[in-house]
Amino acid sequence: MHKLGVITTLLGLILSVVGLIVGFWKMLNGGENPEVWISLVPLGFVGLLLGVTLTQLSNNKQ
């Protein structure tokens, strides 16, 4: 469960950072559909929260 928590945390962090960077870059440069990229940020936060929770729960059982 610890390994799953670490993977989920990293994926959530990657989703948040990529969503912010690409979304704002497309907004500033007039690209199409920046909302799609910015909508990845809440999903990334959910992944971060889930990953940290799984990691902490696995530490309590040792």
Secondary structure, 3 states (H helix, E strand, C coil): CHHHHHHHHHHHHHHHHHHHHHHHHHHHCCCCCHHHHHCHHHHHHHHHHHHHHHHHHHHHCC
